[in-house]
C-alpha cells in the first residue's frame, strides 16, 4: 500500500505528465463512474490504515491501484510514457499498521469530507495518551467488526451479581445476545438466579426480583453453571463469540467460577471477522475512547451520557442488557471522533475569535484543520 499519492506522486513524474496525473487523482475524477479505479456503479475503495508509530490514520492506495493508473494513462495515450512509481518512502507495509479497514467513497463530497475529518483526527491524536490511543484503535476495530457484512458470530453481554457480604457466593447471572441469520438481526436475553441464594440490600441494591426484559429462571448452583456452559458451547458452534463486559476485571473471576472459558479470551480485536475465537470487549474502554478520557465510568453514568435510560440496576439481567445496548449504540455509529462530535456538539462560541472554547459537556481536545493536512 502507498501513502502520499495525491500530494507527492506528481513531484517525481516528468513535467509533461504532471497535469494528467493530478486530474486522474482529483477527488471529483477518482470517484466518478468510468474512472479506471472506479468500483462497479462508481466510487473509490481505499484502505484506511492506522500507523503504529504515531497512531495517525492514512488513506492508502494499493500497489495494484498505483500500477494500474500508470498502465492506464500510458495505454490510453494520455501520457507519452509510463510514469515512475512513487518513491519507496511512501510504501506502507502491513507490519507498519495497527489496523486497516477497506472503505468505499461513493462521491467526491464523501472523499473530501473524509479527508477533512481525517486531518482533524490526526491533529487530535498527536498528544493523545498511549492508553487512549489503544482504546481508540479497539473502538474502530469493534465498530468495523460489528458493521461488517460478514456477520458470522455472536455478541453476548454478561453480568454477574454476588452476595455483598461474601463475593465468592454468586447469586445472579444475566446475558443479552445479538446474532444475525440470513442478514436478519436476532436477539436473546436471560436472567438466571441461584435458588435460595443470599440477598443483597444493605450495601448493594437488591433488584433480583425486578428483571425488566423477560422472565427470571431459578437454578441450583450446579445447575446454573451447567446452563451457562451449554449457552457458551452453543454460541461457540456458530462462529466467533464477542463477550461484552462493563469493566471486565470485576466479572472475570465470577465468570471463571461459572464455567465460562475466560482463559481463552483474546483481548486484542482482529482487523477482519475471524472464523472462530473468544474475544472480550470492555465497554468502559470503548466509552473512554469515545469521550477521550482515561477515567472509567460506571454503567449508569455511561448509559446516561449516551442518552440511554436505565432502571433497576444491580439486577444481572438488566445490567447485561444495558451493557449490550451501549455496545450496539457505539459500535453501530460513526468513527470515534465523528461520533463524539455528533453526540456532544461543541458550543458554537468555539468558532468566534477571542472566546474561550466551552463544550456541551466535559472538555475534550479539539482542533480545526483543512483536509489537506491528511496524507493519503
C-alpha positions as CSV (number, residue, x, y, z in Angstrom):
1,X,0.0,0.0,0.0
2,X,1.1,3.5,-0.6
3,X,0.6,6.9,1.0
4,X,1.1,10.4,-0.3
5,X,-0.2,9.5,-3.7
6,X,-2.2,12.7,-4.3
7,X,0.2,15.2,-2.7
8,X,3.6,13.7,-3.5
9,X,3.5,11.4,-6.5
10,X,3.3,14.1,-9.2
11,X,6.5,15.6,-7.9
12,X,8.6,12.7,-9.3
13,X,6.9,12.3,-12.7
14,X,8.0,14.1,-15.9
15,X,6.7,17.6,-16.3
16,X,4.6,16.7,-19.3
17,X,2.7,14.1,-17.2
18,X,2.0,16.2,-14.1
19,X,-1.3,17.6,-15.1
20,X,-2.6,14.3,-16.4
21,X,-1.8,12.6,-13.1
22,X,-3.3,15.4,-11.0
23,X,-6.5,15.3,-13.0
24,X,-6.7,11.5,-12.8
25,X,-6.4,11.5,-9.0
26,X,-8.6,14.5,-8.3
27,X,-11.5,13.7,-5.9
28,X,-14.1,14.6,-8.5
29,X,-12.5,12.3,-11.0
30,X,-11.4,9.3,-9.0
31,X,-14.9,8.7,-7.6
32,X,-16.7,9.0,-10.9
33,X,-18.1,6.1,-12.8
34,X,-15.8,5.1,-15.7
35,X,-12.7,6.0,-13.8
36,X,-10.1,3.2,-14.1
37,X,-10.1,2.8,-10.3
38,X,-13.9,3.1,-10.0
39,X,-15.8,0.2,-8.5
40,X,-19.0,-1.0,-10.2
41,X,-21.5,1.8,-10.0
42,X,-18.9,4.4,-9.2
43,X,-16.9,5.1,-6.1
44,X,-13.3,4.6,-4.9
45,X,-12.3,1.9,-2.4
46,X,-9.3,2.8,-0.3
47,X,-7.6,1.3,2.8
48,X,-7.9,3.4,6.0
49,X,-4.8,2.4,8.0
50,X,-3.7,3.5,11.5
51,X,0.1,3.8,11.8
52,X,1.9,2.1,14.7
53,X,4.4,4.9,15.1
54,X,2.1,7.8,15.9
55,X,-1.5,6.5,15.8
56,X,-2.3,8.7,12.9
57,X,-4.6,7.5,10.1
58,X,-3.8,7.4,6.4
59,X,-5.9,6.8,3.3
60,X,-3.9,4.3,1.3
61,X,-3.9,3.2,-2.3
62,X,-3.0,-0.4,-3.0
63,X,0.1,-1.0,-5.1
64,X,-2.2,-2.7,-7.7
65,X,-4.2,0.6,-8.0
66,X,-1.0,2.6,-8.4
67,X,0.3,0.2,-11.1
68,X,-3.0,0.3,-12.9
69,X,-3.1,4.1,-13.0
70,X,0.4,4.1,-14.6
71,X,-0.6,1.5,-17.2
72,X,-4.0,3.1,-18.0
73,X,-2.6,6.6,-18.5
74,X,0.0,5.2,-20.9
75,X,-2.2,2.8,-22.8
76,X,-4.9,5.5,-23.3
77,X,-2.2,7.8,-24.8
78,X,-2.7,10.4,-22.0
79,X,1.0,10.2,-21.0
80,X,3.8,9.6,-23.5
81,X,5.4,7.1,-21.2
82,X,4.7,5.0,-18.2
83,X,5.2,7.4,-15.3
84,X,7.7,6.4,-12.5
85,X,6.5,4.7,-9.3
86,X,6.2,6.8,-6.1
87,X,9.4,6.9,-4.0
88,X,9.9,3.9,-1.7
89,X,9.5,6.1,1.4
90,X,5.7,6.2,0.6
91,X,5.3,2.5,0.7
92,X,3.3,1.2,3.8
93,X,3.6,-2.4,4.6
94,X,1.1,-4.3,6.9
95,X,3.6,-4.6,9.7
96,X,3.6,-0.8,9.9
97,X,-0.1,-0.6,10.7
98,X,-2.1,-1.1,13.9
99,X,-5.2,-1.7,11.9
100,X,-6.6,-1.4,8.4
101,X,-10.1,-1.1,7.1
102,X,-11.4,-1.1,3.5
103,X,-13.6,1.9,2.9
104,X,-15.7,3.0,0.0
105,X,-16.1,6.6,-1.0
106,X,-19.1,7.0,-3.4
107,X,-18.8,10.7,-4.3
108,X,-16.2,13.5,-4.4
109,X,-18.1,15.1,-1.5
110,X,-17.7,11.9,0.6
111,X,-14.0,11.8,-0.1
112,X,-13.4,15.4,0.6
113,X,-15.3,15.2,3.9
114,X,-13.4,12.1,4.9
115,X,-10.1,13.8,4.2
116,X,-11.1,16.8,6.3
117,X,-12.2,14.6,9.2
118,X,-9.0,12.6,8.9
119,X,-7.0,15.8,9.2
120,X,-8.8,16.8,12.4
121,X,-8.5,13.3,13.9
122,X,-4.7,13.2,13.2
123,X,-4.2,16.5,15.0
124,X,-6.1,15.2,18.0
125,X,-4.1,12.1,18.4
126,X,-0.7,13.8,18.3
127,X,-0.8,14.4,22.1
128,X,-3.1,11.6,23.0
129,X,-2.2,9.4,25.9
130,X,-1.0,5.9,24.8
131,X,-3.8,4.2,26.7
132,X,-6.4,6.3,24.9
133,X,-4.7,5.6,21.6
134,X,-5.0,1.9,22.2
135,X,-8.7,2.3,23.2
136,X,-9.4,4.4,20.1
137,X,-7.9,1.6,18.0
138,X,-10.0,-1.0,19.7
139,X,-13.1,1.2,19.2
140,X,-12.6,1.3,15.5
141,X,-11.9,-2.4,15.2
142,X,-15.1,-3.2,17.2
143,X,-17.1,-0.8,15.1
144,X,-15.8,-2.3,11.9
145,X,-16.4,-5.9,13.1
146,X,-20.0,-5.0,14.2
147,X,-20.8,-3.3,10.9
148,X,-19.2,-5.9,8.8
149,X,-21.3,-7.6,6.1
150,X,-19.8,-10.9,7.3
151,X,-21.8,-11.3,10.5
152,X,-20.9,-14.9,11.3
153,X,-20.7,-14.7,15.1
154,X,-22.4,-13.8,18.3
155,X,-22.2,-10.7,20.5
156,X,-23.0,-11.6,24.1
157,X,-23.1,-9.2,27.1
158,X,-22.8,-10.7,30.5
159,X,-23.1,-9.6,34.1
160,X,-22.8,-11.4,37.4
161,X,-24.1,-10.4,40.9
162,X,-22.6,-11.7,44.1
163,X,-23.6,-11.5,47.7
164,X,-22.5,-8.3,49.3
165,X,-21.1,-10.0,52.4
166,X,-19.2,-12.8,50.6
167,X,-18.3,-12.1,47.0
168,X,-17.4,-15.8,46.5
169,X,-21.2,-16.6,46.6
170,X,-22.6,-15.9,43.1
171,X,-26.3,-15.1,43.2
172,X,-27.3,-14.0,39.7
173,X,-26.2,-14.3,36.1
174,X,-27.6,-12.2,33.2
175,X,-26.9,-12.1,29.5
176,X,-28.0,-10.4,26.3
177,X,-27.1,-11.8,22.8
178,X,-27.4,-10.3,19.3
179,X,-26.8,-12.5,16.2
180,X,-27.7,-12.4,12.6
181,X,-29.3,-15.1,10.5
182,X,-29.6,-14.5,6.7
183,X,-28.9,-10.8,7.3
184,X,-31.7,-10.5,9.9
185,X,-30.8,-9.4,13.4
186,X,-32.0,-11.7,16.3
187,X,-31.7,-11.1,20.0
188,X,-32.0,-13.2,23.1
189,X,-31.7,-12.4,26.8
190,X,-31.9,-14.1,30.1
191,X,-31.7,-13.7,33.9
192,X,-30.8,-16.8,35.9
193,X,-30.6,-16.9,39.7
194,X,-29.5,-19.3,42.3
195,X,-32.5,-20.8,44.1
196,X,-32.4,-19.9,47.8
197,X,-29.3,-17.7,47.3
198,X,-28.4,-14.9,49.7
199,X,-30.0,-11.5,49.2
200,X,-28.3,-8.1,49.0
201,X,-29.9,-4.9,50.3
202,X,-27.5,-3.5,52.9
203,X,-24.7,-2.2,50.7
204,X,-25.9,-3.1,47.2
205,X,-29.4,-2.6,45.9
206,X,-31.5,-5.8,45.8
207,X,-33.2,-5.8,42.5
208,X,-33.1,-9.6,42.0
209,X,-36.9,-9.7,41.5
210,X,-37.0,-6.8,39.0
211,X,-35.8,-8.2,35.7
212,X,-37.3,-6.0,33.0
213,X,-36.6,-8.0,29.8
214,X,-38.3,-11.3,30.4
215,X,-38.8,-14.0,33.0
216,X,-36.3,-14.9,35.7
217,X,-35.3,-18.6,35.9
218,X,-34.1,-20.3,39.0
219,X,-31.4,-23.0,39.2
220,X,-29.3,-24.8,41.7
221,X,-25.7,-23.7,41.9
222,X,-24.6,-26.7,39.9
223,X,-27.5,-26.3,37.5
224,X,-26.6,-22.6,36.9
225,X,-23.1,-23.5,36.0
226,X,-24.2,-26.3,33.6
227,X,-26.7,-24.0,31.9
228,X,-24.1,-21.3,31.3
229,X,-21.6,-23.9,29.9
230,X,-24.3,-25.1,27.5
231,X,-25.0,-21.5,26.4
232,X,-21.4,-20.9,25.6
233,X,-21.0,-24.2,23.8
234,X,-24.0,-23.3,21.6
235,X,-22.6,-19.9,20.8
236,X,-19.1,-21.2,20.0
237,X,-20.5,-23.6,17.5
238,X,-21.9,-20.7,15.5
239,X,-18.5,-19.0,15.0
240,X,-16.6,-16.2,16.8
241,X,-18.0,-15.0,20.1
242,X,-17.6,-11.4,21.3
243,X,-18.1,-11.3,25.1
244,X,-19.0,-7.8,26.3
245,X,-18.4,-6.8,29.8
246,X,-18.6,-3.5,31.6
247,X,-15.2,-3.4,33.5
248,X,-14.0,-7.0,32.8
249,X,-11.8,-7.1,35.9
250,X,-14.9,-7.1,38.1
251,X,-16.5,-10.1,36.5
252,X,-13.7,-12.2,35.1
253,X,-13.3,-14.2,38.4
254,X,-17.0,-14.8,38.7
255,X,-17.3,-16.0,35.1
256,X,-14.4,-18.5,35.6
257,X,-16.4,-20.0,38.6
258,X,-19.4,-20.3,36.3
259,X,-17.7,-22.3,33.6
260,X,-17.1,-19.5,31.1
261,X,-13.8,-20.3,29.4
262,X,-12.2,-17.0,30.3
263,X,-8.6,-18.4,29.9
264,X,-9.4,-18.5,26.1
265,X,-10.4,-14.8,25.9
266,X,-8.5,-12.7,23.4
267,X,-8.4,-9.0,24.3
268,X,-6.9,-7.7,21.0
269,X,-9.6,-7.4,18.4
270,X,-9.0,-8.8,14.9
271,X,-9.0,-6.5,11.9
272,X,-11.5,-8.6,10.0
273,X,-14.2,-11.1,11.1
274,X,-12.5,-14.3,12.1
275,X,-13.9,-17.8,11.6
276,X,-13.8,-18.6,15.3
277,X,-12.4,-17.4,18.7
278,X,-13.5,-15.8,22.0
279,X,-12.9,-12.1,22.1
280,X,-13.5,-9.9,25.2
281,X,-14.7,-6.3,24.8
282,X,-14.9,-3.9,27.7
283,X,-17.4,-1.1,27.3
284,X,-15.6,1.1,29.8
285,X,-12.7,1.2,27.4
286,X,-14.9,1.8,24.4
287,X,-16.6,4.7,26.2
288,X,-13.2,6.0,27.3
289,X,-12.1,6.2,23.7
290,X,-15.4,8.0,22.7
291,X,-15.0,10.5,25.5
292,X,-11.3,10.9,25.1
293,X,-10.8,10.5,28.8
294,X,-9.0,7.8,30.8
295,X,-11.3,7.8,33.8
296,X,-13.7,4.8,33.7
297,X,-17.4,5.5,34.1
298,X,-19.9,3.2,35.8
299,X,-22.7,1.6,33.8
300,X,-25.3,4.0,35.0
301,X,-23.3,7.1,34.1
302,X,-22.1,5.8,30.8
303,X,-25.7,5.0,29.7
304,X,-26.9,8.3,30.9
305,X,-24.3,10.2,28.9
306,X,-25.1,8.0,25.8
307,X,-28.7,9.1,26.2
308,X,-30.0,5.7,27.3
309,X,-32.5,5.3,30.2
310,X,-31.8,2.7,32.8
311,X,-33.8,1.2,35.6
312,X,-33.3,-1.4,38.3
313,X,-29.6,-1.7,38.0
314,X,-27.8,-4.4,40.0
315,X,-30.1,-7.0,38.5
316,X,-27.7,-9.1,36.4
317,X,-30.1,-9.4,33.6
318,X,-30.9,-5.7,33.4
319,X,-27.2,-4.8,33.6
320,X,-26.3,-7.2,30.8
321,X,-29.0,-5.8,28.6
322,X,-27.9,-2.2,29.2
323,X,-24.3,-3.2,28.5
324,X,-25.3,-4.8,25.2
325,X,-27.4,-1.7,24.2
326,X,-24.4,0.6,25.0
327,X,-22.1,-1.5,22.9
328,X,-24.6,-1.6,20.0
329,X,-25.1,2.2,20.2
330,X,-21.4,2.9,20.0
331,X,-20.5,0.1,17.5
332,X,-23.2,0.9,15.1
333,X,-22.3,4.6,14.9
334,X,-19.8,6.8,13.1
335,X,-16.0,6.6,13.6
336,X,-14.9,7.7,17.1
337,X,-14.2,11.4,16.5
338,X,-17.2,12.0,14.2
339,X,-19.4,10.1,16.7
340,X,-18.2,12.2,19.6
341,X,-18.9,15.4,17.7
342,X,-22.3,14.2,16.6
343,X,-23.3,13.1,20.2
344,X,-21.9,16.1,22.0
345,X,-21.5,19.1,19.6
346,X,-19.1,21.8,20.8
347,X,-20.5,25.1,21.9
348,X,-20.9,27.4,18.9
349,X,-18.8,30.0,20.7
350,X,-15.7,28.0,19.8
351,X,-15.9,29.4,16.3
352,X,-15.8,33.0,17.5
353,X,-12.4,34.9,17.9
354,X,-11.0,35.5,21.3
355,X,-13.7,33.4,23.0
356,X,-12.7,30.6,25.3
357,X,-14.0,27.3,24.0
358,X,-16.7,25.6,26.0
359,X,-18.4,22.3,25.4
360,X,-21.8,20.8,25.8
361,X,-20.4,18.5,28.5
362,X,-16.9,17.7,29.6
363,X,-14.0,19.3,27.7
364,X,-12.1,17.3,25.1
365,X,-9.2,18.1,22.8
366,X,-10.4,19.9,19.6
367,X,-8.6,21.5,16.8
368,X,-9.6,22.7,13.3
369,X,-7.8,21.6,10.2
370,X,-8.2,21.7,6.5
371,X,-8.5,18.3,4.9
372,X,-5.2,18.6,3.0
373,X,-3.3,18.0,6.3
374,X,-4.3,14.3,5.9
375,X,-1.8,12.2,3.9
376,X,-3.2,9.6,1.6
